[in-house]
Amino acid sequence: MERKIYKELLAWKNSTDRKPLILQGARQVGKTYIVNYFAGKEYSNSVYCNFEKDDGLADFFKDLTPEKIIRKLSLYKRKEIFQENTLIIFDEIQACPEAITSLKYFNEEANGYHIIALGSLLGVSVNRGNFSFPVGKVQFMTLYPLGFEEYLMARGEDGLIELIRECYERNMPLDSAFHERALDYYKEYLFVGGMPEAVEEYGKNHNPELVRIIQQTILESYQNDMGKYNRQSEIPKTRIVYKNISTQLAKENRKFQYKSIKQGGRASEFENAIEWLCLAGIASQNYRIEQIMLPLNAYRSLTDFKFYMNDVGLCGASQDIHYEDIMGENPLLDNFKGGLTENYVFNQLTENGLSLYYWTSGCQAEVDFITRIGEDIIPIEVKAKINNRARSLGVYVERYKPSYAIRISQKNFGFENGMKSVPLYATFCIK
C-alpha cells in the first residue's frame, strides 16, 4: 500500500546531516509496515527489533556505547550490520527507555548507522517517564491514518487525483461524472476511514461488515492501551472521555463540554485523560481563537475547544453508523453527519501540517476552522451537503476582510466574490 510518507523517508535516507529518525503515530496506522517496506526497497539488509515482543533486547542497552550495541544486535539477530546499507528498526521503542536514550549517542558517535525508531505511545512515555530524551539529536516524523488522497491511491485513482488537483488550482468545476465519482469515494471514506487494515479489507471484498469488525477491534485495542499505559486512577476517566468524543460531535454546538461526560464534570477532573489521548495520537483538540492576530496560537482560549478522533472511520464505528446511512445520506443522520464531516476535514488539514483553530463571535457567528496558509489567515467553513448559506463566514469576512475564504461542501469547484468553493473530496489540496 503506497503511503506519501515514503518520499520523506527517502529524503531522510539521502540527507547529508541524517539523524536517527523517530516515526511516531497511533497504533494500527501502518508504521511497521511502511518502514519494513521501505527497508526492503532501499536497503540490502535490515535488522528489526521489537521491544514489546522481545524483552531480552533491553539488556543490550545497559551500556549505551553504539558500537557495543551494534555488535550485540548483530550477534543476536545473526546478521551483519553495515553503516551504509543496513536499516536498523527499533519498534515500540517506548518499551525500552534506554534505547530511546541511545539515539543521542548514535547521533553523536556513530551517525553513519541508519536507524528508524517507531513508537505508538512514545508521547505518553516521554511525557510521563523519568529518562533522558535525546532532544535535538533525532528527527521526527508522524504517520497518520491514510488521508483521502492516499485512499484514492489505494483504489487506483491516481488520474482522478491529478484532475482534482488541477481543478483546485484553477478554480474550475470538475466534470460532473468525475465529481460524482469523487463524492462516492468520499462517502466510502467516511465509513471506511484511513486505518490501513480497514482500507485493505474494503478494497479486496467491499464488505462493510468486515470493515466494522476491524474498526471495532482497533477501538478495543485503544481501550486496552488506556489500561496498560496509564495511571490506575486515570484509566476510567480516559476511557469515558474517549467514548464521549463522537457523542459530543453529534451536538449542534460541538464544543467539548465536561458536563456532558458526567453531571458536574470539571476540567481539573479530566485534563489528564485528555492529555493522554492527545499524546497517544488517537484524538486531537481544536481550540477557539479569541482574536485574529499573529501568532494565532497566542490568542487561543485554553478552556474552549472541540475534540476530534484520529480517524473518521473509527469515529463512525464508535457510534455504530451504518454503511447505508452514509452512502444513502439518511436524513436522520444529519446532525451527526455534520460532526463527522468536521472530523474528516480536521484530519485532512492536520495531516497537511496546518495549525487549526475555530472562531466565534459571542452567540452571533462561528467559523469552523481558522488557519494560516502562506502569509494569509484564512477562514474555512464546512458543510456536509451543498449549502450556499454562509452567514457566520459573512460576519467574519466583513469584520476581518481576509484575502479570500474557503467553503468546503459537496458543491463543485469555483471562486466567486472572494469565496473559494472546495468539494469535500478535495480537502487534501488545501495546504
GIUR-V768269 format. One record per residue. N is the residue number from 1. RES is the residue in three letters. PSI is psi as a letter, one per 20 degrees, with the letter a starting at -180 (NA if undefined). D_LAST is the distance of its C-alpha to the last C-alpha in Angstrom with 1 decimal. Layout:
n:N res:RES psi:PSI d_last:D_LAST
n:N res:RES psi:PSI d_last:D_LAST
This chain:
n:1 res:MET psi:p d_last:23.6
n:2 res:GLU psi:p d_last:20.8
n:3 res:ARG psi:q d_last:17.9
n:4 res:LYS psi:h d_last:14.8
n:5 res:ILE psi:i d_last:16.0
n:6 res:TYR psi:g d_last:19.0
n:7 res:LYS psi:h d_last:17.6
n:8 res:GLU psi:h d_last:16.8
n:9 res:LEU psi:h d_last:20.4
n:10 res:LEU psi:h d_last:21.8
n:11 res:ALA psi:h d_last:20.3
n:12 res:TRP psi:g d_last:21.9
n:13 res:LYS psi:g d_last:25.2
n:14 res:ASN psi:j d_last:25.4
n:15 res:SER psi:q d_last:24.6
n:16 res:THR psi:h d_last:27.6
n:17 res:ASP psi:l d_last:27.0
n:18 res:ARG psi:p d_last:26.3
n:19 res:LYS psi:r d_last:26.9
n:20 res:PRO psi:p d_last:27.6
n:21 res:LEU psi:p d_last:24.4
n:22 res:ILE psi:o d_last:23.9
n:23 res:LEU psi:o d_last:21.8
n:24 res:GLN psi:r d_last:21.5
n:25 res:GLY psi:q d_last:20.7
n:26 res:ALA psi:r d_last:22.7
n:27 res:ARG psi:q d_last:25.7
n:28 res:GLN psi:j d_last:25.5
n:29 res:VAL psi:i d_last:21.9
n:30 res:GLY psi:k d_last:23.3
n:31 res:LYS psi:g d_last:23.5
n:32 res:THR psi:g d_last:27.1
n:33 res:TYR psi:g d_last:26.7
n:34 res:ILE psi:h d_last:23.8
n:35 res:VAL psi:g d_last:25.6
n:36 res:ASN psi:h d_last:28.9
n:37 res:TYR psi:g d_last:27.5
n:38 res:PHE psi:g d_last:26.0
n:39 res:ALA psi:g d_last:29.4
n:40 res:GLY psi:h d_last:31.3
n:41 res:LYS psi:h d_last:29.3
n:42 res:GLU psi:i d_last:29.0
n:43 res:TYR psi:q d_last:32.1
n:44 res:SER psi:i d_last:35.8
n:45 res:ASN psi:q d_last:36.4
n:46 res:SER psi:q d_last:34.8
n:47 res:VAL psi:o d_last:36.2
n:48 res:TYR psi:p d_last:34.9
n:49 res:CYS psi:p d_last:35.8
n:50 res:ASN psi:o d_last:35.2
n:51 res:PHE psi:i d_last:36.4
n:52 res:GLU psi:h d_last:36.6
n:53 res:LYS psi:i d_last:38.8
n:54 res:ASP psi:n d_last:40.9
n:55 res:ASP psi:h d_last:42.4
n:56 res:GLY psi:h d_last:44.4
n:57 res:LEU psi:h d_last:41.4
n:58 res:ALA psi:h d_last:41.3
n:59 res:ASP psi:h d_last:44.7
n:60 res:PHE psi:i d_last:43.4
n:61 res:PHE psi:j d_last:41.3
n:62 res:LYS psi:h d_last:44.2
n:63 res:ASP psi:p d_last:44.5
n:64 res:LEU psi:j d_last:41.2
n:65 res:THR psi:o d_last:42.3
n:66 res:PRO psi:g d_last:39.8
n:67 res:GLU psi:h d_last:42.6
n:68 res:LYS psi:h d_last:44.6
n:69 res:ILE psi:g d_last:41.7
n:70 res:ILE psi:g d_last:41.0
n:71 res:ARG psi:g d_last:44.7
n:72 res:LYS psi:g d_last:45.1
n:73 res:LEU psi:h d_last:42.0
n:74 res:SER psi:g d_last:43.3
n:75 res:LEU psi:g d_last:46.7
n:76 res:TYR psi:g d_last:45.4
n:77 res:LYS psi:i d_last:43.1
n:78 res:ARG psi:l d_last:45.6
n:79 res:LYS psi:p d_last:43.1
n:80 res:GLU psi:p d_last:43.0
n:81 res:ILE psi:o d_last:39.9
n:82 res:PHE psi:q d_last:39.1
n:83 res:GLN psi:g d_last:36.6
n:84 res:GLU psi:h d_last:34.8
n:85 res:ASN psi:j d_last:34.8
n:86 res:THR psi:p d_last:34.8
n:87 res:LEU psi:p d_last:31.9
n:88 res:ILE psi:p d_last:32.9
n:89 res:ILE psi:o d_last:31.2
n:90 res:PHE psi:n d_last:31.8
n:91 res:ASP psi:q d_last:30.8
n:92 res:GLU psi:l d_last:30.9
n:93 res:ILE psi:i d_last:31.5
n:94 res:GLN psi:i d_last:31.6
n:95 res:ALA psi:i d_last:35.1
n:96 res:CYS psi:n d_last:36.4
n:97 res:PRO psi:h d_last:35.6
n:98 res:GLU psi:h d_last:37.7
n:99 res:ALA psi:h d_last:35.4
n:100 res:ILE psi:g d_last:32.5
n:101 res:THR psi:h d_last:34.6
n:102 res:SER psi:h d_last:35.7
n:103 res:LEU psi:h d_last:32.2
n:104 res:LYS psi:g d_last:33.0
n:105 res:TYR psi:h d_last:36.2
n:106 res:PHE psi:h d_last:34.6
n:107 res:ASN psi:g d_last:32.2
n:108 res:GLU psi:h d_last:35.1
n:109 res:GLU psi:i d_last:38.0
n:110 res:ALA psi:l d_last:36.8
n:111 res:ASN psi:j d_last:33.3
n:112 res:GLY psi:i d_last:34.3
n:113 res:TYR psi:q d_last:33.8
n:114 res:HIS psi:o d_last:30.6
n:115 res:ILE psi:p d_last:29.9
n:116 res:ILE psi:p d_last:27.2
n:117 res:ALA psi:p d_last:27.7
n:118 res:LEU psi:p d_last:26.4
n:119 res:GLY psi:o d_last:26.6
n:120 res:SER psi:h d_last:26.0
n:121 res:LEU psi:k d_last:27.4
n:122 res:LEU psi:g d_last:27.0
n:123 res:GLY psi:g d_last:25.5
n:124 res:VAL psi:g d_last:28.6
n:125 res:SER psi:g d_last:31.0
n:126 res:VAL psi:g d_last:29.7
n:127 res:ASN psi:h d_last:29.7
n:128 res:ARG psi:j d_last:33.1
n:129 res:GLY psi:r d_last:34.8
n:130 res:ASN psi:l d_last:37.2
n:131 res:PHE psi:r d_last:36.5
n:132 res:SER psi:p d_last:35.1
n:133 res:PHE psi:p d_last:31.4
n:134 res:PRO psi:m d_last:30.5
n:135 res:VAL psi:p d_last:28.2
n:136 res:GLY psi:i d_last:26.7
n:137 res:LYS psi:i d_last:28.4
n:138 res:VAL psi:q d_last:25.8
n:139 res:GLN psi:q d_last:22.2
n:140 res:PHE psi:q d_last:20.0
n:141 res:MET psi:q d_last:17.6
n:142 res:THR psi:p d_last:16.8
n:143 res:LEU psi:p d_last:17.2
n:144 res:TYR psi:r d_last:16.2
n:145 res:PRO psi:r d_last:17.8
n:146 res:LEU psi:p d_last:16.7
n:147 res:GLY psi:r d_last:13.5
n:148 res:PHE psi:h d_last:14.2
n:149 res:GLU psi:g d_last:13.2
n:150 res:GLU psi:h d_last:15.7
n:151 res:TYR psi:g d_last:18.1
n:152 res:LEU psi:h d_last:18.2
n:153 res:MET psi:g d_last:18.8
n:154 res:ALA psi:h d_last:21.6
n:155 res:ARG psi:j d_last:23.1
n:156 res:GLY psi:k d_last:23.3
n:157 res:GLU psi:l d_last:21.0
n:158 res:ASP psi:h d_last:19.2
n:159 res:GLY psi:h d_last:20.4
n:160 res:LEU psi:h d_last:18.9
n:161 res:ILE psi:g d_last:15.4
n:162 res:GLU psi:g d_last:16.0
n:163 res:LEU psi:g d_last:17.2
n:164 res:ILE psi:g d_last:14.3
n:165 res:ARG psi:g d_last:11.9
n:166 res:GLU psi:g d_last:14.6
n:167 res:CYS psi:h d_last:15.1
n:168 res:TYR psi:g d_last:11.5
n:169 res:GLU psi:h d_last:11.7
n:170 res:ARG psi:i d_last:15.3
n:171 res:ASN psi:k d_last:15.3
n:172 res:MET psi:q d_last:18.3
n:173 res:PRO psi:q d_last:19.7
n:174 res:LEU psi:p d_last:19.8
n:175 res:ASP psi:p d_last:23.5
n:176 res:SER psi:h d_last:24.9
n:177 res:ALA psi:g d_last:26.1
n:178 res:PHE psi:h d_last:22.7
n:179 res:HIS psi:g d_last:21.1
n:180 res:GLU psi:h d_last:23.7
n:181 res:ARG psi:g d_last:23.4
n:182 res:ALA psi:h d_last:19.7
n:183 res:LEU psi:h d_last:20.6
n:184 res:ASP psi:g d_last:23.3
n:185 res:TYR psi:g d_last:21.2
n:186 res:TYR psi:g d_last:18.9
n:187 res:LYS psi:g d_last:22.1
n:188 res:GLU psi:g d_last:23.3
n:189 res:TYR psi:h d_last:20.3
n:190 res:LEU psi:h d_last:21.0
n:191 res:PHE psi:g d_last:24.3
n:192 res:VAL psi:h d_last:23.9
n:193 res:GLY psi:a d_last:20.7
n:194 res:GLY psi:j d_last:19.4
n:195 res:MET psi:p d_last:22.3
n:196 res:PRO psi:g d_last:23.4
n:197 res:GLU psi:h d_last:27.0
n:198 res:ALA psi:g d_last:26.4
n:199 res:VAL psi:g d_last:24.2
n:200 res:GLU psi:g d_last:26.9
n:201 res:GLU psi:g d_last:29.7
n:202 res:TYR psi:h d_last:28.4
n:203 res:GLY psi:h d_last:27.7
n:204 res:LYS psi:g d_last:31.3
n:205 res:ASN psi:i d_last:33.3
n:206 res:HIS psi:l d_last:31.2
n:207 res:ASN psi:o d_last:33.1
n:208 res:PRO psi:h d_last:31.4
n:209 res:GLU psi:g d_last:34.3
n:210 res:LEU psi:h d_last:33.8
n:211 res:VAL psi:g d_last:30.0
n:212 res:ARG psi:h d_last:31.1
n:213 res:ILE psi:g d_last:33.6
n:214 res:ILE psi:g d_last:31.0
n:215 res:GLN psi:g d_last:28.7
n:216 res:GLN psi:h d_last:31.7
n:217 res:THR psi:g d_last:32.7
n:218 res:ILE psi:g d_last:29.4
n:219 res:LEU psi:g d_last:29.7
n:220 res:GLU psi:h d_last:33.2
n:221 res:SER psi:h d_last:32.2
n:222 res:TYR psi:g d_last:29.8
n:223 res:GLN psi:h d_last:32.8
n:224 res:ASN psi:g d_last:35.0
n:225 res:ASP psi:h d_last:32.7
n:226 res:MET psi:h d_last:32.9
n:227 res:GLY psi:h d_last:36.7
n:228 res:LYS psi:h d_last:36.8
n:229 res:TYR psi:l d_last:34.4
n:230 res:ASN psi:q d_last:35.0
n:231 res:ARG psi:q d_last:37.8
n:232 res:GLN psi:g d_last:40.5
n:233 res:SER psi:h d_last:40.3
n:234 res:GLU psi:i d_last:36.6
n:235 res:ILE psi:g d_last:36.6
n:236 res:PRO psi:h d_last:37.6
n:237 res:LYS psi:g d_last:35.3
n:238 res:THR psi:g d_last:32.2
n:239 res:ARG psi:g d_last:33.1
n:240 res:ILE psi:h d_last:33.7
n:241 res:VAL psi:g d_last:30.5
n:242 res:TYR psi:g d_last:28.5
n:243 res:LYS psi:h d_last:30.6
n:244 res:ASN psi:i d_last:30.0
n:245 res:ILE psi:g d_last:26.1
n:246 res:SER psi:h d_last:26.1
n:247 res:THR psi:g d_last:29.2
n:248 res:GLN psi:h d_last:27.6
n:249 res:LEU psi:i d_last:24.6
n:250 res:ALA psi:i d_last:27.3
n:251 res:LYS psi:q d_last:28.4
n:252 res:GLU psi:g d_last:27.4
n:253 res:ASN psi:o d_last:26.6
n:254 res:ARG psi:j d_last:24.3
n:255 res:LYS psi:p d_last:24.8
n:256 res:PHE psi:p d_last:26.3
n:257 res:GLN psi:p d_last:30.0
n:258 res:TYR psi:h d_last:32.4
n:259 res:LYS psi:i d_last:35.3
n:260 res:SER psi:i d_last:33.9
n:261 res:ILE psi:g d_last:34.3
n:262 res:LYS psi:q d_last:37.9
n:263 res:GLN psi:p d_last:40.2
n:264 res:GLY psi:j d_last:40.1
n:265 res:GLY psi:q d_last:37.1
n:266 res:ARG psi:q d_last:35.7
n:267 res:ALA psi:g d_last:32.7
n:268 res:SER psi:h d_last:35.1
n:269 res:GLU psi:h d_last:36.2
n:270 res:PHE psi:i d_last:32.8
n:271 res:GLU psi:h d_last:30.6
n:272 res:ASN psi:h d_last:31.4
n:273 res:ALA psi:g d_last:30.7
n:274 res:ILE psi:g d_last:27.2
n:275 res:GLU psi:g d_last:26.6
n:276 res:TRP psi:g d_last:27.9
n:277 res:LEU psi:h d_last:25.6
n:278 res:CYS psi:g d_last:22.5
n:279 res:LEU psi:h d_last:23.9
n:280 res:ALA psi:i d_last:24.7
n:281 res:GLY psi:j d_last:21.1
n:282 res:ILE psi:i d_last:22.3
n:283 res:ALA psi:q d_last:21.1
n:284 res:SER psi:q d_last:18.7
n:285 res:GLN psi:q d_last:19.3
n:286 res:ASN psi:o d_last:17.3
n:287 res:TYR psi:q d_last:19.3
n:288 res:ARG psi:p d_last:20.5
n:289 res:ILE psi:p d_last:19.8
n:290 res:GLU psi:h d_last:23.0
n:291 res:GLN psi:q d_last:22.1
n:292 res:ILE psi:n d_last:19.2
n:293 res:MET psi:q d_last:19.7
n:294 res:LEU psi:q d_last:18.2
n:295 res:PRO psi:q d_last:17.8
n:296 res:LEU psi:g d_last:16.6
n:297 res:ASN psi:h d_last:17.9
n:298 res:ALA psi:i d_last:21.3
n:299 res:TYR psi:j d_last:21.7
n:300 res:ARG psi:q d_last:21.0
n:301 res:SER psi:p d_last:24.0
n:302 res:LEU psi:i d_last:25.2
n:303 res:THR psi:h d_last:27.2
n:304 res:ASP psi:p d_last:25.1
n:305 res:PHE psi:r d_last:22.3
n:306 res:LYS psi:q d_last:21.2
n:307 res:PHE psi:p d_last:21.4
n:308 res:TYR psi:q d_last:19.6
n:309 res:MET psi:q d_last:20.6
n:310 res:ASN psi:i d_last:18.7
n:311 res:ASP psi:p d_last:19.3
n:312 res:VAL psi:h d_last:19.7
n:313 res:GLY psi:g d_last:22.7
n:314 res:LEU psi:h d_last:24.5
n:315 res:CYS psi:g d_last:23.9
n:316 res:GLY psi:h d_last:25.8
n:317 res:ALA psi:h d_last:28.3
n:318 res:SER psi:h d_last:29.2
n:319 res:GLN psi:j d_last:30.4
n:320 res:ASP psi:l d_last:31.9
n:321 res:ILE psi:p d_last:30.0
n:322 res:HIS psi:q d_last:31.5
n:323 res:TYR psi:g d_last:29.9
n:324 res:GLU psi:h d_last:31.9
n:325 res:ASP psi:h d_last:30.7
n:326 res:ILE psi:g d_last:27.1
n:327 res:MET psi:h d_last:27.8
n:328 res:GLY psi:i d_last:30.5
n:329 res:GLU psi:l d_last:28.6
n:330 res:ASN psi:p d_last:31.5
n:331 res:PRO psi:h d_last:31.8
n:332 res:LEU psi:i d_last:33.1
n:333 res:LEU psi:i d_last:29.8
n:334 res:ASP psi:g d_last:28.0
n:335 res:ASN psi:g d_last:27.8
n:336 res:PHE psi:h d_last:26.5
n:337 res:LYS psi:h d_last:24.2
n:338 res:GLY psi:g d_last:22.3
n:339 res:GLY psi:h d_last:21.8
n:340 res:LEU psi:g d_last:21.0
n:341 res:THR psi:g d_last:18.2
n:342 res:GLU psi:g d_last:16.7
n:343 res:ASN psi:g d_last:17.1
n:344 res:TYR psi:g d_last:15.2
n:345 res:VAL psi:g d_last:12.2
n:346 res:PHE psi:g d_last:12.3
n:347 res:ASN psi:g d_last:12.6
n:348 res:GLN psi:g d_last:9.7
n:349 res:LEU psi:h d_last:7.2
n:350 res:THR psi:g d_last:9.4
n:351 res:GLU psi:h d_last:9.5
n:352 res:ASN psi:j d_last:5.9
n:353 res:GLY psi:j d_last:7.4
n:354 res:LEU psi:p d_last:6.7
n:355 res:SER psi:p d_last:10.3
n:356 res:LEU psi:q d_last:11.6
n:357 res:TYR psi:r d_last:14.8
n:358 res:TYR psi:q d_last:16.9
n:359 res:TRP psi:q d_last:19.3
n:360 res:THR psi:q d_last:22.9
n:361 res:SER psi:n d_last:25.7
n:362 res:GLY psi:c d_last:28.8
n:363 res:CYS psi:j d_last:29.7
n:364 res:GLN psi:g d_last:28.5
n:365 res:ALA psi:q d_last:24.8
n:366 res:GLU psi:p d_last:21.8
n:367 res:VAL psi:p d_last:18.1
n:368 res:ASP psi:g d_last:16.4
n:369 res:PHE psi:p d_last:13.2
n:370 res:ILE psi:p d_last:12.6
n:371 res:THR psi:r d_last:9.6
n:372 res:ARG psi:p d_last:9.0
n:373 res:ILE psi:o d_last:6.4
n:374 res:GLY psi:c d_last:8.4
n:375 res:GLU psi:j d_last:11.9
n:376 res:ASP psi:q d_last:11.6
n:377 res:ILE psi:o d_last:12.2
n:378 res:ILE psi:p d_last:11.0
n:379 res:PRO psi:q d_last:13.1
n:380 res:ILE psi:p d_last:12.2
n:381 res:GLU psi:p d_last:15.3
n:382 res:VAL psi:p d_last:15.9
n:383 res:LYS psi:p d_last:19.0
n:384 res:ALA psi:h d_last:20.5
n:385 res:LYS psi:a d_last:22.4
n:386 res:ILE psi:o d_last:22.6
n:387 res:ASN psi:o d_last:23.1
n:388 res:ASN psi:i d_last:23.1
n:389 res:ARG psi:p d_last:24.3
n:390 res:ALA psi:l d_last:22.0
n:391 res:ARG psi:g d_last:24.6
n:392 res:SER psi:g d_last:22.7
n:393 res:LEU psi:h d_last:19.7
n:394 res:GLY psi:g d_last:22.5
n:395 res:VAL psi:g d_last:24.0
n:396 res:TYR psi:g d_last:20.8
n:397 res:VAL psi:g d_last:20.3
n:398 res:GLU psi:h d_last:24.0
n:399 res:ARG psi:g d_last:24.0
n:400 res:TYR psi:i d_last:21.0
n:401 res:LYS psi:m d_last:20.3
n:402 res:PRO psi:q d_last:16.5
n:403 res:SER psi:h d_last:15.6
n:404 res:TYR psi:r d_last:14.3
n:405 res:ALA psi:q d_last:13.7
n:406 res:ILE psi:p d_last:12.1
n:407 res:ARG psi:p d_last:14.5
n:408 res:ILE psi:p d_last:13.8
n:409 res:SER psi:a d_last:17.2
n:410 res:GLN psi:i d_last:19.3
n:411 res:LYS psi:q d_last:19.6
n:412 res:ASN psi:r d_last:18.7
n:413 res:PHE psi:q d_last:16.3
n:414 res:GLY psi:r d_last:17.4
n:415 res:PHE psi:o d_last:17.2
n:416 res:GLU psi:p d_last:20.2
n:417 res:ASN psi:l d_last:21.3
n:418 res:GLY psi:j d_last:17.9
n:419 res:MET psi:o d_last:16.5
n:420 res:LYS psi:o d_last:13.8
n:421 res:SER psi:p d_last:14.9
n:422 res:VAL psi:o d_last:12.6
n:423 res:PRO psi:q d_last:14.8
n:424 res:LEU psi:h d_last:14.4
n:425 res:TYR psi:i d_last:14.3
n:426 res:ALA psi:j d_last:11.1
n:427 res:THR psi:h d_last:8.9
n:428 res:PHE psi:i d_last:7.6
n:429 res:CYS psi:i d_last:6.2
n:430 res:ILE psi:o d_last:3.8
n:431 res:LYS psi:NA d_last:0.0
